[in-house]
Amino acid sequence: MLCPYCGKEMGFGVIQSPHEISWKPKKGKIFATAQFSKDAVILSEFSFLKGSCVEAYCCDECKKIIIDYGVD
Ligand SMILES: [Zn+2]
């Protein structure tokens, strides 16, 4: 994937967490899961077996991370 900011090839990798990974419009309580926040986007639901993991592209030049969500 090419970086939409600088046009260079981005590095592919994963973001892992022992907790759910979500995007929210506002910072909430640290242990509240996304289902309690409307407008939340769950990037990776928590799994007891695997933890949470999403694939992501990184541009080291621009210091940007791009994450696809809703894909399995
Ligand atoms: Zn870039």
N, CA, C, O and the ligand as a Tripos MOL2 file, in Angstrom:
@<TRIPOS>MOLECULE
protein
  289   287    73     0     0
PROTEIN
NO_CHARGES

@<TRIPOS>ATOM
      1 N           0.8440   -1.2000    0.0000 N.3       1 MET1
      2 CA          0.0000    0.0000    0.0000 C.3       1 MET1
      3 C           0.8810    1.2520    0.0000 C.2       1 MET1
      4 O           1.8730    1.3350    0.7240 O.2       1 MET1
      5 N           0.4940    2.2190   -0.8280 N.am      2 LEU2
      6 CA          1.2670    3.4580   -0.8780 C.3       2 LEU2
      7 C           0.6890    4.4670    0.1090 C.2       2 LEU2
      8 O          -0.5280    4.5900    0.2500 O.2       2 LEU2
      9 N           1.5610    5.1700    0.7750 N.am      3 CYS3
     10 CA          1.1360    6.1760    1.7480 C.3       3 CYS3
     11 C           0.3730    7.3010    1.0320 C.2       3 CYS3
     12 O           0.8910    7.8820    0.0780 O.2       3 CYS3
     13 N          -0.8450    7.6130    1.4800 N.am      4 PRO4
     14 CA         -1.6050    8.6790    0.8260 C.3       4 PRO4
     15 C          -1.0290   10.0720    1.1040 C.2       4 PRO4
     16 O          -1.4620   11.0500    0.4930 O.2       4 PRO4
     17 N          -0.0840   10.1680    1.9960 N.am      5 TYR5
     18 CA          0.5160   11.4710    2.3220 C.3       5 TYR5
     19 C           1.7680   11.7430    1.5040 C.2       5 TYR5
     20 O           1.9210   12.8160    0.9210 O.2       5 TYR5
     21 N           2.6710   10.7480    1.4660 N.am      6 CYS6
     22 CA          3.9330   10.9830    0.7690 C.3       6 CYS6
     23 C           4.1110   10.0990   -0.4720 C.2       6 CYS6
     24 O           5.0210   10.3310   -1.2680 O.2       6 CYS6
     25 N           3.2440    9.0830   -0.6410 N.am      7 GLY7
     26 CA          3.2990    8.2470   -1.8350 C.3       7 GLY7
     27 C           4.3150    7.1210   -1.7780 C.2       7 GLY7
     28 O           4.4680    6.3770   -2.7480 O.2       7 GLY7
     29 N           5.0180    6.9830   -0.6500 N.am      8 LYS8
     30 CA          5.9920    5.8930   -0.5480 C.3       8 LYS8
     31 C           5.3200    4.6110   -0.0810 C.2       8 LYS8
     32 O           4.2300    4.6380    0.4910 O.2       8 LYS8
     33 N           5.9840    3.4880   -0.3330 N.am      9 GLU9
     34 CA          5.4640    2.1830    0.0900 C.3       9 GLU9
     35 C           5.4180    2.1140    1.6170 C.2       9 GLU9
     36 O           6.3750    2.4740    2.3020 O.2       9 GLU9
     37 N           4.2700    1.6380    2.1360 N.am     10 MET10
     38 CA          4.1200    1.5490    3.5850 C.3      10 MET10
     39 C           4.5000    0.1510    4.0620 C.2      10 MET10
     40 O           4.4010   -0.8270    3.3200 O.2      10 MET10
     41 N           4.9310    0.0820    5.2960 N.am     11 GLY11
     42 CA          5.2660   -1.2150    5.8830 C.3      11 GLY11
     43 C           4.0020   -1.8880    6.3950 C.2      11 GLY11
     44 O           3.1350   -1.2310    6.9720 O.2      11 GLY11
     45 N           3.8920   -3.2150    6.1840 N.am     12 PHE12
     46 CA          2.7280   -3.9480    6.6460 C.3      12 PHE12
     47 C           3.0400   -4.6150    7.9800 C.2      12 PHE12
     48 O           4.1360   -5.1360    8.1900 O.2      12 PHE12
     49 N           2.0650   -4.5890    8.8680 N.am     13 GLY13
     50 CA          2.2740   -5.2500   10.1540 C.3      13 GLY13
     51 C           0.9760   -5.3800   10.9060 C.2      13 GLY13
     52 O          -0.0960   -5.2760   10.3110 O.2      13 GLY13
     53 N           1.0480   -5.6020   12.1810 N.am     14 VAL14
     54 CA         -0.1490   -5.7600   13.0000 C.3      14 VAL14
     55 C          -0.0430   -4.9070   14.2540 C.2      14 VAL14
     56 O           1.0480   -4.5690   14.7150 O.2      14 VAL14
     57 N          -1.2110   -4.5700   14.7890 N.am     15 ILE15
     58 CA         -1.2820   -3.9420   16.1100 C.3      15 ILE15
     59 C          -1.9790   -4.9520   17.0070 C.2      15 ILE15
     60 O          -3.0890   -5.3990   16.7170 O.2      15 ILE15
     61 N          -1.3290   -5.2960   18.0780 N.am     16 GLN16
     62 CA         -1.8800   -6.2900   18.9890 C.3      16 GLN16
     63 C          -2.1200   -5.6730   20.3530 C.2      16 GLN16
     64 O          -1.4090   -4.7630   20.7810 O.2      16 GLN16
     65 N          -3.1290   -6.1840   21.0180 N.am     17 SER17
     66 CA         -3.4280   -5.6960   22.3600 C.3      17 SER17
     67 C          -4.0550   -6.8190   23.1700 C.2      17 SER17
     68 O          -4.7500   -7.6680   22.6110 O.2      17 SER17
     69 N          -3.8220   -6.8400   24.4680 N.am     18 PRO18
     70 CA         -4.5240   -7.8120   25.3010 C.3      18 PRO18
     71 C          -5.9710   -7.3940   25.5420 C.2      18 PRO18
     72 O          -6.7270   -8.1190   26.1870 O.2      18 PRO18
     73 N          -6.3600   -6.2260   25.0260 N.am     19 HIS19
     74 CA         -7.7220   -5.7140   25.1910 C.3      19 HIS19
     75 C          -8.3410   -5.4450   23.8260 C.2      19 HIS19
     76 O          -7.6710   -5.5230   22.7970 O.2      19 HIS19
     77 N          -9.6200   -5.1290   23.8360 N.am     20 GLU20
     78 CA        -10.2860   -4.7190   22.6060 C.3      20 GLU20
     79 C          -9.5820   -3.4790   22.0350 C.2      20 GLU20
     80 O          -9.1100   -2.6190   22.7780 O.2      20 GLU20
     81 N          -9.5240   -3.4110   20.7010 N.am     21 ILE21
     82 CA         -8.9620   -2.2140   20.0690 C.3      21 ILE21
     83 C         -10.1120   -1.4790   19.3870 C.2      21 ILE21
     84 O         -10.8000   -2.0500   18.5410 O.2      21 ILE21
     85 N         -10.3160   -0.2470   19.7410 N.am     22 SER22
     86 CA        -11.4240    0.4950   19.1380 C.3      22 SER22
     87 C         -11.0490    1.9630   18.9510 C.2      22 SER22
     88 O         -10.1540    2.5040   19.6010 O.2      22 SER22
     89 N         -11.7880    2.5730   18.0240 N.am     23 TRP23
     90 CA        -11.6780    4.0200   17.8290 C.3      23 TRP23
     91 C         -12.9300    4.6480   18.4180 C.2      23 TRP23
     92 O         -14.0360    4.1480   18.2130 O.2      23 TRP23
     93 N         -12.7600    5.7330   19.1430 N.am     24 LYS24
     94 CA        -13.9070    6.4270   19.7310 C.3      24 LYS24
     95 C         -13.7470    7.9230   19.5060 C.2      24 LYS24
     96 O         -12.6260    8.4300   19.4670 O.2      24 LYS24
     97 N         -14.8640    8.6330   19.3600 N.am     25 PRO25
     98 CA        -14.7550   10.0720   19.1650 C.3      25 PRO25
     99 C         -14.2830   10.7980   20.4240 C.2      25 PRO25
    100 O         -13.7720   11.9160   20.3490 O.2      25 PRO25
    101 N         -14.4540   10.1660   21.5640 N.am     26 LYS26
    102 CA        -14.0230   10.8040   22.8170 C.3      26 LYS26
    103 C         -13.3060    9.7940   23.6830 C.2      26 LYS26
    104 O         -13.6140    8.6020   23.6640 O.2      26 LYS26
    105 N         -12.3700   10.2770   24.4230 N.am     27 LYS27
    106 CA        -11.6750    9.4350   25.3760 C.3      27 LYS27
    107 C         -12.6550    9.0220   26.4710 C.2      27 LYS27
    108 O         -13.3390    9.8680   27.0480 O.2      27 LYS27
    109 N         -12.7230    7.7230   26.7570 N.am     28 GLY28
    110 CA        -13.6430    7.2670   27.7930 C.3      28 GLY28
    111 C         -12.8940    6.6200   28.9340 C.2      28 GLY28
    112 O         -11.6670    6.6910   29.0160 O.2      28 GLY28
    113 N         -13.6390    5.9950   29.8040 N.am     29 LYS29
    114 CA        -13.0030    5.2420   30.8860 C.3      29 LYS29
    115 C         -12.1600    4.1390   30.2730 C.2      29 LYS29
    116 O         -12.5660    3.4910   29.3080 O.2      29 LYS29
    117 N         -11.0070    3.9400   30.8320 N.am     30 ILE30
    118 CA        -10.0140    3.0760   30.2000 C.3      30 ILE30
    119 C         -10.4920    1.6290   30.0440 C.2      30 ILE30
    120 O         -10.0930    0.9540   29.0950 O.2      30 ILE30
    121 N         -11.3340    1.1430   30.9500 N.am     31 PHE31
    122 CA        -11.7480   -0.2580   30.8630 C.3      31 PHE31
    123 C         -13.1170   -0.4390   30.2130 C.2      31 PHE31
    124 O         -13.5740   -1.5690   30.0450 O.2      31 PHE31
    125 N         -13.7770    0.6610   29.8440 N.am     32 ALA32
    126 CA        -15.0820    0.5490   29.1870 C.3      32 ALA32
    127 C         -14.8750    0.0610   27.7580 C.2      32 ALA32
    128 O         -14.0400    0.6010   27.0310 O.2      32 ALA32
    129 N         -15.6290   -0.9560   27.3540 N.am     33 THR33
    130 CA        -15.4920   -1.4360   25.9780 C.3      33 THR33
    131 C         -16.3320   -0.5680   25.0460 C.2      33 THR33
    132 O         -17.1830    0.2020   25.4910 O.2      33 THR33
    133 N         -16.0800   -0.7030   23.7560 N.am     34 ALA34
    134 CA        -16.6740    0.1790   22.7500 C.3      34 ALA34
    135 C         -18.1940    0.0900   22.7130 C.2      34 ALA34
    136 O         -18.8540    1.0420   22.2990 O.2      34 ALA34
    137 N         -18.7590   -1.0370   23.1390 N.am     35 GLN35
    138 CA        -20.2160   -1.1670   23.0510 C.3      35 GLN35
    139 C         -20.9230   -0.1400   23.9380 C.2      35 GLN35
    140 O         -22.1160    0.1070   23.7600 O.2      35 GLN35
    141 N         -20.2060    0.4580   24.8850 N.am     36 PHE36
    142 CA        -20.8190    1.4680   25.7400 C.3      36 PHE36
    143 C         -20.7020    2.8650   25.1490 C.2      36 PHE36
    144 O         -21.2510    3.8240   25.6900 O.2      36 PHE36
    145 N         -19.9980    2.9720   24.0570 N.am     37 SER37
    146 CA        -19.8220    4.2640   23.4290 C.3      37 SER37
    147 C         -20.4680    4.2380   22.0500 C.2      37 SER37
    148 O         -20.0130    3.5050   21.1710 O.2      37 SER37
    149 N         -21.5310    5.0340   21.8450 N.am     38 LYS38
    150 CA        -22.0820    5.0790   20.4950 C.3      38 LYS38
    151 C         -21.0710    5.7920   19.6100 C.2      38 LYS38
    152 O         -20.2460    6.5630   20.1010 O.2      38 LYS38
    153 N         -21.1300    5.5450   18.3360 N.am     39 ASP39
    154 CA        -20.1520    6.0780   17.3820 C.3      39 ASP39
    155 C         -18.7800    5.4210   17.4850 C.2      39 ASP39
    156 O         -17.8400    5.8300   16.8030 O.2      39 ASP39
    157 N         -18.6650    4.4060   18.3330 N.am     40 ALA40
    158 CA        -17.3720    3.7320   18.4220 C.3      40 ALA40
    159 C         -17.1860    2.8010   17.2280 C.2      40 ALA40
    160 O         -18.1470    2.2150   16.7290 O.2      40 ALA40
    161 N         -15.9700    2.6730   16.7890 N.am     41 VAL41
    162 CA        -15.6220    1.7390   15.7250 C.3      41 VAL41
    163 C         -14.7280    0.6720   16.3360 C.2      41 VAL41
    164 O         -13.6310    0.9590   16.8140 O.2      41 VAL41
    165 N         -15.2130   -0.5570   16.3130 N.am     42 ILE42
    166 CA        -14.4050   -1.6330   16.8810 C.3      42 ILE42
    167 C         -13.4470   -2.1490   15.8120 C.2      42 ILE42
    168 O         -13.8690   -2.6810   14.7860 O.2      42 ILE42
    169 N         -12.1800   -1.9850   16.0650 N.am     43 LEU43
    170 CA        -11.1670   -2.4200   15.1050 C.3      43 LEU43
    171 C         -10.8830   -3.8980   15.2780 C.2      43 LEU43
    172 O         -10.6510   -4.6190   14.3070 O.2      43 LEU43
    173 N         -10.9030   -4.3400   16.5220 N.am     44 SER44
    174 CA        -10.7260   -5.7580   16.7860 C.3      44 SER44
    175 C         -11.3960   -6.0880   18.1010 C.2      44 SER44
    176 O         -11.0420   -5.5560   19.1530 O.2      44 SER44
    177 N         -12.3870   -6.9920   18.0180 N.am     45 GLU45
    178 CA        -13.0220   -7.4100   19.2590 C.3      45 GLU45
    179 C         -12.0680   -8.2890   20.0380 C.2      45 GLU45
    180 O         -11.2360   -8.9940   19.4680 O.2      45 GLU45
    181 N         -12.2030   -8.2350   21.3330 N.am     46 PHE46
    182 CA        -11.3160   -9.0220   22.1650 C.3      46 PHE46
    183 C         -11.6380  -10.5080   22.0580 C.2      46 PHE46
    184 O         -12.8030  -10.9040   22.0960 O.2      46 PHE46
    185 N         -10.6090  -11.3160   21.9250 N.am     47 SER47
    186 CA        -10.7660  -12.7650   21.9220 C.3      47 SER47
    187 C          -9.9000  -13.3480   23.0350 C.2      47 SER47
    188 O          -8.7200  -13.0200   23.1590 O.2      47 SER47
    189 N         -10.5030  -14.2140   23.8380 N.am     48 PHE48
    190 CA         -9.7350  -14.8090   24.9330 C.3      48 PHE48
    191 C          -8.5660  -15.6390   24.4200 C.2      48 PHE48
    192 O          -7.5310  -15.7480   25.0770 O.2      48 PHE48
    193 N          -8.7440  -16.2200   23.2400 N.am     49 LEU49
    194 CA         -7.6840  -17.0680   22.7140 C.3      49 LEU49
    195 C          -6.5740  -16.2680   22.0470 C.2      49 LEU49
    196 O          -5.3900  -16.5560   22.2170 O.2      49 LEU49
    197 N          -6.9800  -15.2600   21.2870 N.am     50 LYS50
    198 CA         -5.9920  -14.5730   20.4530 C.3      50 LYS50
    199 C          -5.6400  -13.1700   20.9340 C.2      50 LYS50
    200 O          -4.6830  -12.5670   20.4490 O.2      50 LYS50
    201 N          -6.4160  -12.6490   21.8910 N.am     51 GLY51
    202 CA         -6.2530  -11.2340   22.2070 C.3      51 GLY51
    203 C          -6.8700  -10.4510   21.0640 C.2      51 GLY51
    204 O          -7.7300  -10.9730   20.3540 O.2      51 GLY51
    205 N          -6.4570   -9.2350   20.8760 N.am     52 SER52
    206 CA         -6.9670   -8.4270   19.7740 C.3      52 SER52
    207 C          -5.8290   -8.1410   18.8200 C.2      52 SER52
    208 O          -4.6990   -7.8870   19.2350 O.2      52 SER52
    209 N          -6.1390   -8.1850   17.5360 N.am     53 CYS53
    210 CA         -5.1020   -7.9730   16.5430 C.3      53 CYS53
    211 C          -5.7200   -7.3770   15.2850 C.2      53 CYS53
    212 O          -6.7100   -7.9050   14.7780 O.2      53 CYS53
    213 N          -5.1630   -6.3020   14.7780 N.am     54 VAL54
    214 CA         -5.5950   -5.7600   13.4940 C.3      54 VAL54
    215 C          -4.3860   -5.5520   12.5980 C.2      54 VAL54
    216 O          -3.2900   -5.2300   13.0570 O.2      54 VAL54
    217 N          -4.6210   -5.7470   11.3070 N.am     55 GLU55
    218 CA         -3.5660   -5.5080   10.3430 C.3      55 GLU55
    219 C          -3.4720   -4.0100   10.0910 C.2      55 GLU55
    220 O          -4.4880   -3.3180   10.0460 O.2      55 GLU55
    221 N          -2.2620   -3.5170    9.9290 N.am     56 ALA56
    222 CA         -2.0820   -2.0810    9.7690 C.3      56 ALA56
    223 C          -0.8560   -1.7770    8.9050 C.2      56 ALA56
    224 O           0.1070   -2.5420    8.8670 O.2      56 ALA56
    225 N          -0.9230   -0.6550    8.2240 N.am     57 TYR57
    226 CA          0.1950   -0.1920    7.4150 C.3      57 TYR57
    227 C           0.8120    1.0200    8.0900 C.2      57 TYR57
    228 O           0.1130    1.8740    8.6360 O.2      57 TYR57
    229 N           2.1220    1.0750    8.0390 N.am     58 CYS58
    230 CA          2.8430    2.1300    8.7440 C.3      58 CYS58
    231 C           3.7290    2.9020    7.7790 C.2      58 CYS58
    232 O           4.4620    2.3080    6.9880 O.2      58 CYS58
    233 N           3.6610    4.2220    7.8460 N.am     59 CYS59
    234 CA          4.6140    5.0550    7.1060 C.3      59 CYS59
    235 C           5.5680    5.6870    8.1100 C.2      59 CYS59
    236 O           5.1910    6.5420    8.9120 O.2      59 CYS59
    237 N           6.7960    5.2430    8.0390 N.am     60 ASP60
    238 CA          7.8000    5.7180    8.9790 C.3      60 ASP60
    239 C           8.1670    7.1710    8.6890 C.2      60 ASP60
    240 O           8.5730    7.9240    9.5750 O.2      60 ASP60
    241 N           8.0090    7.5380    7.4100 N.am     61 GLU61
    242 CA          8.3190    8.9000    6.9610 C.3      61 GLU61
    243 C           7.3560    9.9190    7.5860 C.2      61 GLU61
    244 O           7.7790   10.9320    8.1430 O.2      61 GLU61
    245 N           6.0450    9.6250    7.4800 N.am     62 CYS62
    246 CA          5.0010   10.5620    7.9190 C.3      62 CYS62
    247 C           4.5110   10.2770    9.3370 C.2      62 CYS62
    248 O           3.7320   11.0490    9.8950 O.2      62 CYS62
    249 N           4.9680    9.1750    9.9140 N.am     63 LYS63
    250 CA          4.5070    8.7740   11.2470 C.3      63 LYS63
    251 C           2.9930    8.5830   11.2650 C.2      63 LYS63
    252 O           2.2920    9.0750   12.1500 O.2      63 LYS63
    253 N           2.5070    7.8430   10.2460 N.am     64 LYS64
    254 CA          1.0780    7.5440   10.1570 C.3      64 LYS64
    255 C           0.8780    6.0370   10.1480 C.2      64 LYS64
    256 O           1.6970    5.2800    9.6270 O.2      64 LYS64
    257 N          -0.2310    5.6280   10.7400 N.am     65 ILE65
    258 CA         -0.6460    4.2260   10.7100 C.3      65 ILE65
    259 C          -2.0170    4.1840   10.0400 C.2      65 ILE65
    260 O          -2.8930    4.9800   10.3790 O.2      65 ILE65
    261 N          -2.2090    3.2750    9.1030 N.am     66 ILE66
    262 CA         -3.5090    3.1050    8.4590 C.3      66 ILE66
    263 C          -4.0340    1.7120    8.7870 C.2      66 ILE66
    264 O          -3.3500    0.7070    8.5940 O.2      66 ILE66
    265 N          -5.2630    1.6810    9.2880 N.am     67 ILE67
    266 CA         -5.8540    0.4200    9.7280 C.3      67 ILE67
    267 C          -7.1320    0.1600    8.9250 C.2      67 ILE67
    268 O          -7.9870    1.0380    8.8040 O.2      67 ILE67
    269 N          -7.2520   -1.0460    8.3810 N.am     68 ASP68
    270 CA         -8.5060   -1.4880    7.7800 C.3      68 ASP68
    271 C          -9.3510   -2.0890    8.8800 C.2      68 ASP68
    272 O          -8.8590   -2.8980    9.6670 O.2      68 ASP68
    273 N         -10.6110   -1.7080    8.9490 N.am     69 TYR69
    274 CA        -11.4730   -2.3770    9.9290 C.3      69 TYR69
    275 C         -12.6650   -3.0010    9.2370 C.2      69 TYR69
    276 O         -12.9920   -2.6660    8.0990 O.2      69 TYR69
    277 N         -13.3190   -3.9320    9.9590 N.am     70 GLY70
    278 CA        -14.4480   -4.6320    9.3720 C.3      70 GLY70
    279 C         -14.0050   -5.7660    8.4560 C.2      70 GLY70
    280 O         -14.8330   -6.3520    7.7580 O.2      70 GLY70
    281 N         -12.7090   -6.0860    8.4480 N.am     71 VAL71
    282 CA        -12.2350   -7.2190    7.6700 C.3      71 VAL71
    283 C         -11.7520   -8.3150    8.6260 C.2      71 VAL71
    284 O         -11.2660   -8.0330    9.7220 O.2      71 VAL71
    285 N         -11.8930   -9.5450    8.1950 N.am     72 ASP72
    286 CA        -11.4490  -10.6350    9.0530 C.3      72 ASP72
    287 C         -10.4200  -11.4980    8.3430 C.2      72 ASP72
    288 O          -9.9300  -12.4710    8.9160 O.2      72 ASP72
    289 ZN          4.0920    8.7650    4.2030 Zn       73 ZN73
@<TRIPOS>BOND
     1     1     2 1
     2     2     3 1
     3     3     4 2
     4     3     5 am
     5     5     6 1
     6     6     7 1
     7     7     8 2
     8     7     9 am
     9     9    10 1
    10    10    11 1
    11    11    12 2
    12    11    13 am
    13    13    14 1
    14    14    15 1
    15    15    16 2
    16    15    17 am
    17    17    18 1
    18    18    19 1
    19    19    20 2
    20    19    21 am
    21    21    22 1
    22    22    23 1
    23    23    24 2
    24    23    25 am
    25    25    26 1
    26    26    27 1
    27    27    28 2
    28    27    29 am
    29    29    30 1
    30    30    31 1
    31    31    32 2
    32    31    33 am
    33    33    34 1
    34    34    35 1
    35    35    36 2
    36    35    37 am
    37    37    38 1
    38    38    39 1
    39    39    40 2
    40    39    41 am
    41    41    42 1
    42    42    43 1
    43    43    44 2
    44    43    45 am
    45    45    46 1
    46    46    47 1
    47    47    48 2
    48    47    49 am
    49    49    50 1
    50    50    51 1
    51    51    52 2
    52    51    53 am
    53    53    54 1
    54    54    55 1
    55    55    56 2
    56    55    57 am
    57    57    58 1
    58    58    59 1
    59    59    60 2
    60    59    61 am
    61    61    62 1
    62    62    63 1
    63    63    64 2
    64    63    65 am
    65    65    66 1
    66    66    67 1
    67    67    68 2
    68    67    69 am
    69    69    70 1
    70    70    71 1
    71    71    72 2
    72    71    73 am
    73    73    74 1
    74    74    75 1
    75    75    76 2
    76    75    77 am
    77    77    78 1
    78    78    79 1
    79    79    80 2
    80    79    81 am
    81    81    82 1
    82    82    83 1
    83    83    84 2
    84    83    85 am
    85    85    86 1
    86    86    87 1
    87    87    88 2
    88    87    89 am
    89    89    90 1
    90    90    91 1
    91    91    92 2
    92    91    93 am
    93    93    94 1
    94    94    95 1
    95    95    96 2
    96    95    97 am
    97    97    98 1
    98    98    99 1
    99    99   100 2
   100    99   101 am
   101   101   102 1
   102   102   103 1
   103   103   104 2
   104   103   105 am
   105   105   106 1
   106   106   107 1
   107   107   108 2
   108   107   109 am
   109   109   110 1
   110   110   111 1
   111   111   112 2
   112   111   113 am
   113   113   114 1
   114   114   115 1
   115   115   116 2
   116   115   117 am
   117   117   118 1
   118   118   119 1
   119   119   120 2
   120   119   121 am
   121   121   122 1
   122   122   123 1
   123   123   124 2
   124   123   125 am
   125   125   126 1
   126   126   127 1
   127   127   128 2
   128   127   129 am
   129   129   130 1
   130   130   131 1
   131   131   132 2
   132   131   133 am
   133   133   134 1
   134   134   135 1
   135   135   136 2
   136   135   137 am
   137   137   138 1
   138   138   139 1
   139   139   140 2
   140   139   141 am
   141   141   142 1
   142   142   143 1
   143   143   144 2
   144   143   145 am
   145   145   146 1
   146   146   147 1
   147   147   148 2
   148   147   149 am
   149   149   150 1
   150   150   151 1
   151   151   152 2
   152   151   153 am
   153   153   154 1
   154   154   155 1
   155   155   156 2
   156   155   157 am
   157   157   158 1
   158   158   159 1
   159   159   160 2
   160   159   161 am
   161   161   162 1
   162   162   163 1
   163   163   164 2
   164   163   165 am
   165   165   166 1
   166   166   167 1
   167   167   168 2
   168   167   169 am
   169   169   170 1
   170   170   171 1
   171   171   172 2
   172   171   173 am
   173   173   174 1
   174   174   175 1
   175   175   176 2
   176   175   177 am
   177   177   178 1
   178   178   179 1
   179   179   180 2
   180   179   181 am
   181   181   182 1
   182   182   183 1
   183   183   184 2
   184   183   185 am
   185   185   186 1
   186   186   187 1
   187   187   188 2
   188   187   189 am
   189   189   190 1
   190   190   191 1
   191   191   192 2
   192   191   193 am
   193   193   194 1
   194   194   195 1
   195   195   196 2
   196   195   197 am
   197   197   198 1
   198   198   199 1
   199   199   200 2
   200   199   201 am
   201   201   202 1
   202   202   203 1
   203   203   204 2
   204   203   205 am
   205   205   206 1
   206   206   207 1
   207   207   208 2
   208   207   209 am
   209   209   210 1
   210   210   211 1
   211   211   212 2
   212   211   213 am
   213   213   214 1
   214   214   215 1
   215   215   216 2
   216   215   217 am
   217   217   218 1
   218   218   219 1
   219   219   220 2
   220   219   221 am
   221   221   222 1
   222   222   223 1
   223   223   224 2
   224   223   225 am
   225   225   226 1
   226   226   227 1
   227   227   228 2
   228   227   229 am
   229   229   230 1
   230   230   231 1
   231   231   232 2
   232   231   233 am
   233   233   234 1
   234   234   235 1
   235   235   236 2
   236   235   237 am
   237   237   238 1
   238   238   239 1
   239   239   240 2
   240   239   241 am
   241   241   242 1
   242   242   243 1
   243   243   244 2
   244   243   245 am
   245   245   246 1
   246   246   247 1
   247   247   248 2
   248   247   249 am
   249   249   250 1
   250   250   251 1
   251   251   252 2
   252   251   253 am
   253   253   254 1
   254   254   255 1
   255   255   256 2
   256   255   257 am
   257   257   258 1
   258   258   259 1
   259   259   260 2
   260   259   261 am
   261   261   262 1
   262   262   263 1
   263   263   264 2
   264   263   265 am
   265   265   266 1
   266   266   267 1
   267   267   268 2
   268   267   269 am
   269   269   270 1
   270   270   271 1
   271   271   272 2
   272   271   273 am
   273   273   274 1
   274   274   275 1
   275   275   276 2
   276   275   277 am
   277   277   278 1
   278   278   279 1
   279   279   280 2
   280   279   281 am
   281   281   282 1
   282   282   283 1
   283   283   284 2
   284   283   285 am
   285   285   286 1
   286   286   287 1
   287   287   288 2
@<TRIPOS>SUBSTRUCTURE
     1 MET1         2 RESIDUE 1 A MET
     2 LEU2         6 RESIDUE 1 A LEU
     3 CYS3        10 RESIDUE 1 A CYS
     4 PRO4        14 RESIDUE 1 A PRO
     5 TYR5        18 RESIDUE 1 A TYR
     6 CYS6        22 RESIDUE 1 A CYS
     7 GLY7        26 RESIDUE 1 A GLY
     8 LYS8        30 RESIDUE 1 A LYS
     9 GLU9        34 RESIDUE 1 A GLU
    10 MET10       38 RESIDUE 1 A MET
    11 GLY11       42 RESIDUE 1 A GLY
    12 PHE12       46 RESIDUE 1 A PHE
    13 GLY13       50 RESIDUE 1 A GLY
    14 VAL14       54 RESIDUE 1 A VAL
    15 ILE15       58 RESIDUE 1 A ILE
    16 GLN16       62 RESIDUE 1 A GLN
    17 SER17       66 RESIDUE 1 A SER
    18 PRO18       70 RESIDUE 1 A PRO
    19 HIS19       74 RESIDUE 1 A HIS
    20 GLU20       78 RESIDUE 1 A GLU
    21 ILE21       82 RESIDUE 1 A ILE
    22 SER22       86 RESIDUE 1 A SER
    23 TRP23       90 RESIDUE 1 A TRP
    24 LYS24       94 RESIDUE 1 A LYS
    25 PRO25       98 RESIDUE 1 A PRO
    26 LYS26      102 RESIDUE 1 A LYS
    27 LYS27      106 RESIDUE 1 A LYS
    28 GLY28      110 RESIDUE 1 A GLY
    29 LYS29      114 RESIDUE 1 A LYS
    30 ILE30      118 RESIDUE 1 A ILE
    31 PHE31      122 RESIDUE 1 A PHE
    32 ALA32      126 RESIDUE 1 A ALA
    33 THR33      130 RESIDUE 1 A THR
    34 ALA34      134 RESIDUE 1 A ALA
    35 GLN35      138 RESIDUE 1 A GLN
    36 PHE36      142 RESIDUE 1 A PHE
    37 SER37      146 RESIDUE 1 A SER
    38 LYS38      150 RESIDUE 1 A LYS
    39 ASP39      154 RESIDUE 1 A ASP
    40 ALA40      158 RESIDUE 1 A ALA
    41 VAL41      162 RESIDUE 1 A VAL
    42 ILE42      166 RESIDUE 1 A ILE
    43 LEU43      170 RESIDUE 1 A LEU
    44 SER44      174 RESIDUE 1 A SER
    45 GLU45      178 RESIDUE 1 A GLU
    46 PHE46      182 RESIDUE 1 A PHE
    47 SER47      186 RESIDUE 1 A SER
    48 PHE48      190 RESIDUE 1 A PHE
    49 LEU49      194 RESIDUE 1 A LEU
    50 LYS50      198 RESIDUE 1 A LYS
    51 GLY51      202 RESIDUE 1 A GLY
    52 SER52      206 RESIDUE 1 A SER
    53 CYS53      210 RESIDUE 1 A CYS
    54 VAL54      214 RESIDUE 1 A VAL
    55 GLU55      218 RESIDUE 1 A GLU
    56 ALA56      222 RESIDUE 1 A ALA
    57 TYR57      226 RESIDUE 1 A TYR
    58 CYS58      230 RESIDUE 1 A CYS
    59 CYS59      234 RESIDUE 1 A CYS
    60 ASP60      238 RESIDUE 1 A ASP
    61 GLU61      242 RESIDUE 1 A GLU
    62 CYS62      246 RESIDUE 1 A CYS
    63 LYS63      250 RESIDUE 1 A LYS
    64 LYS64      254 RESIDUE 1 A LYS
    65 ILE65      258 RESIDUE 1 A ILE
    66 ILE66      262 RESIDUE 1 A ILE
    67 ILE67      266 RESIDUE 1 A ILE
    68 ASP68      270 RESIDUE 1 A ASP
    69 TYR69      274 RESIDUE 1 A TYR
    70 GLY70      278 RESIDUE 1 A GLY
    71 VAL71      282 RESIDUE 1 A VAL
    72 ASP72      286 RESIDUE 1 A ASP
    73 ZN73       289 GROUP 0 **** ****
